[in-house]
Every structure is written in C-alpha cells, then in structure tokens.
Amino acid sequence: MKQNLGIILIVLGALMLIISYFADFVDYNFYNIGALLLIIVGIVTHIVMTKRS
C-alpha cells in the first residue's frame, strides 16, 4: 500500500478532473487546483518512494 501511494494520488487527481468535467465544476478554480496538486504530489511521492526501494 505504501509503495502505491503516489499512483493512488495521481488516479484520485485524475478522477477529480473527470468528475469536475461531467458535474460542470470546470469554472471552480479551487477544485481544479486541488486536483492538480494531488497529481503533482502523487508524482513526487511516487518518485521518492521508488528511489528509496
């Protein structure tokens, strides 16, 4: 579970963006910025966890 944390965060961010498109939340910047931050944190977490193992 710990190794897959980065991937889970990336998928969560992508799902937030997909949901925002279909739920018409595209105009809400805080929702899109939150999804973007989840993706970026997920990428960084994945890189750090991969380097450690």
C-alpha positions in Angstrom: 0.0 0.0 0.0 2.8 2.4 0.9 4.5 1.9 -2.5 1.4 2.6 -4.4 0.5 5.8 -2.6 1.8 8.0 -5.4 -0.2 6.1 -8.0 -3.3 6.3 -5.9 -2.9 10.1 -5.5 -2.4 10.5 -9.3 -5.5 8.5 -10.0 -7.5 10.4 -7.4 -6.5 13.7 -9.0 -7.4 12.5 -12.5 -10.8 11.3 -11.2 -11.4 14.7 -9.7 -10.7 16.3 -13.0 -13.0 13.9 -14.8 -15.8 14.4 -12.3 -15.4 18.2 -12.5 -15.9 18.0 -16.2 -19.1 15.9 -16.1 -20.5 17.7 -13.0 -19.9 21.1 -14.5 -17.4 22.2 -11.9 -14.9 23.4 -14.5 -15.4 27.0 -13.6 -14.4 26.4 -9.9 -10.7 27.0 -9.8 -10.2 25.7 -6.3 -11.5 22.3 -7.3 -9.2 22.1 -10.3 -6.2 23.4 -8.4 -6.8 20.7 -5.7 -6.8 18.0 -8.4 -3.6 19.4 -9.9 -1.9 19.5 -6.5 -3.0 15.9 -5.9 -1.4 14.8 -9.2 1.8 16.8 -8.6 2.1 15.4 -5.0 1.4 11.9 -6.4 4.2 12.2 -8.9 6.7 13.4 -6.4 5.6 10.8 -3.9 6.0 8.1 -6.5 9.5 9.2 -7.4 10.6 9.4 -3.8 9.2 6.0 -2.9 10.7 4.4 -6.0 14.2 5.9 -5.2 14.0 4.6 -1.6 13.2 1.0 -2.6 
